[in-house]
Amino acid sequence: MGKVAVILKLMPESADVPIEELEKRVKETVSGIDEIRAEPIGFGLSALKVAAVIEDEEGATDALESRLEAVDGIATAQIVDVNRMI
């Protein structure tokens, strides 16, 4: 099997959750993270955009999404884009 590049948008539980702390927790939870960056949403709230490379297997993106939603301080994880790597 090949690999896929996945971009996810992670929403914190509230604006009170430190975005730097969320970045640290995400990096500790998931391997294969290429990039994490904060994206301002409004009213002091920022989302995290996460780019990761994972194996192209059935259910792999759903598993990644579930692992990220289980991170303390993350309200939702939404897959924004998936691309097969050549």
Summary of the structure (lengths in Angstrom):
residues: 86
radius of gyration: 12.7
end to end distance: 11.2
largest distance: 42.9
contacts: 239
relative contact order: 0.37
helix: 24%
strand: 49%
